[in-house]
Amino acid sequence: MIRLNCFFQAKKGKYNEALEAAILLTAKSQQHEGNIAYDVFESATRKDIFMICETWQDQASLDKHSQTPEFAECVAKIQECGTLKLEQFEF
């Protein structure tokens, strides 16, 4: 299994736009083959931070997900709105 924690910090005034893209990506990604879990979590203490937490069956599933049009579109929108930091763990 592969777990990804993707932390996002918004540029001023861009949080809601990024969050909408993250929610759309989450809804689509939950349907992708090999997806075990995928969700978005908002910080309770910082109004400009959220995290996308995803778990994949294997690297092949993650690679396939990363090549989808919705991934490219939503991630581009999120990156336009702030900064992403990715942590990856394998179990």
ABEGO torsion letter per residue (X at the ends): XBBBBBBBBBBBGAAAAAAAAAAAAAAAAAABBGBABBBBBBBAABAABBBBBBBBABAAAAAAAAABAAAAAAAAAAAAAEBBBBBBBBX
